[in-house]
Amino acid sequence: MILTEGNCVASQGLAERSAFTHVKQMATPDLSISVNDAMTLASLAAAKGKREALAAAIQEKYGVTLPSTPQRVEGNGIAVLWAGPDQWLVMAERTNGRDLEIELKPVVAGLAAVTDQTDARAILRISGPRAREVLAKGVPIDLHPRVFAPGSVAITHASHIGVIMWQLDAAPTYELAVFRSFAQSLADWVEESV
């Protein structure tokens, strides 16, 4: 509530804003760095003994098989990233107020725990022929295309900042999801690595 002289005006006081408040987005033929703020995210954790039933429910609703290894798969309007044994990060475009937590809960009721991650994580996209070179300065995994290809996922760190990283295509295009409170540190590291 905002109080003014003699009046009481209701106000949410909250405005949506990017976690990457000072990121220097760029686009050159060799390297593109941008923010992906248009996603709704939810973590999904299978209940004990319910993985197969959960997989069937997700397959029926979204046409996607839950990955059992560090992979990213796409279904009907969603992407699912392996995030550990019987755990996944589910992502979708946040259009028309779409909220994956609300959408998933009835689909997986009694089969899994669903937790909203939309405001907990921020996503930075790095793409282009120099993307591997930039990431190699702080990501301790082999990014060679024979090892880390489109659809690959890693839970790792980028210059000591914990991230979930995945490769979208052969350009290559990578996305890194970081806890929101570390977003600017990640952006600063990427800027220094360019």
RANORCOR-V514292 format. One record per backbone hydrogen bond with DSSP energy under -1.0 kcal/mol. NH is the residue of the N-H (numbers start at 1). CO is the residue of the C=O. E is the energy in kcal/mol with one decimal. If there is no record, write none. Layout:
NH&CO&E + NH&CO&E
//
This chain:
2&9&-2.6 + 4&7&-2.3 + 7&4&-1.4 + 9&2&-2.2 + 21&19&-1.4 + 25&23&-1.2 + 26&33&-2.0 + 28&31&-2.6 + 32&127&-2.8 + 33&26&-2.5 + 34&125&-2.4 + 36&123&-2.6 + 40&92&-3.0 + 42&90&-2.1 + 43&115&-3.0 + 44&88&-2.7 + 45&113&-2.2 + 46&86&-2.3 + 47&111&-3.1 + 50&47&-2.5 + 54&50&-2.7 + 55&51&-2.9 + 56&52&-2.1 + 57&53&-2.1 + 58&54&-2.5 + 59&55&-2.5 + 60&56&-2.5 + 61&57&-2.2 + 62&58&-3.0 + 63&59&-1.8 + 71&69&-2.1 + 72&151&-2.5 + 73&80&-2.5 + 75&78&-2.8 + 76&62&-3.5 + 77&75&-1.6 + 79&91&-2.4 + 80&73&-3.0 + 81&89&-2.8 + 82&71&-2.3 + 83&87&-2.7 + 87&84&-2.3 + 88&44&-2.5 + 89&81&-2.5 + 90&42&-3.3 + 91&79&-3.0 + 92&40&-1.7 + 94&38&-3.1 + 95&93&-1.5 + 98&95&-1.7 + 103&99&-2.3 + 104&100&-3.1 + 105&101&-1.9 + 108&104&-2.2 + 111&108&-2.9 + 112&108&-1.6 + 113&45&-2.8 + 115&43&-2.0 + 117&41&-2.6 + 118&41&-1.0 + 121&117&-1.8 + 122&178&-2.7 + 124&176&-2.3 + 125&34&-3.3 + 126&174&-2.5 + 127&32&-2.6 + 128&172&-1.8 + 130&30&-2.7 + 131&128&-2.1 + 134&130&-2.3 + 135&131&-2.7 + 136&132&-2.7 + 137&134&-1.2 + 138&135&-2.1 + 139&135&-2.5 + 147&144&-2.2 + 148&144&-3.1 + 151&167&-3.0 + 152&149&-2.6 + 153&70&-1.6 + 154&165&-2.8 + 156&163&-2.1 + 158&161&-2.5 + 159&138&-2.6 + 163&156&-2.5 + 164&177&-2.0 + 165&154&-3.0 + 166&175&-2.1 + 167&152&-1.8 + 168&173&-3.3 + 174&126&-3.2 + 175&166&-2.3 + 176&124&-2.5 + 177&164&-3.1 + 178&122&-2.5 + 180&120&-3.1 + 182&179&-2.7 + 183&180&-1.5 + 186&182&-2.3 + 187&183&-2.5 + 188&184&-2.6 + 189&185&-2.2 + 190&186&-2.5 + 191&187&-2.5 + 192&188&-2.1 + 193&189&-1.8 + 194&190&-1.1
//
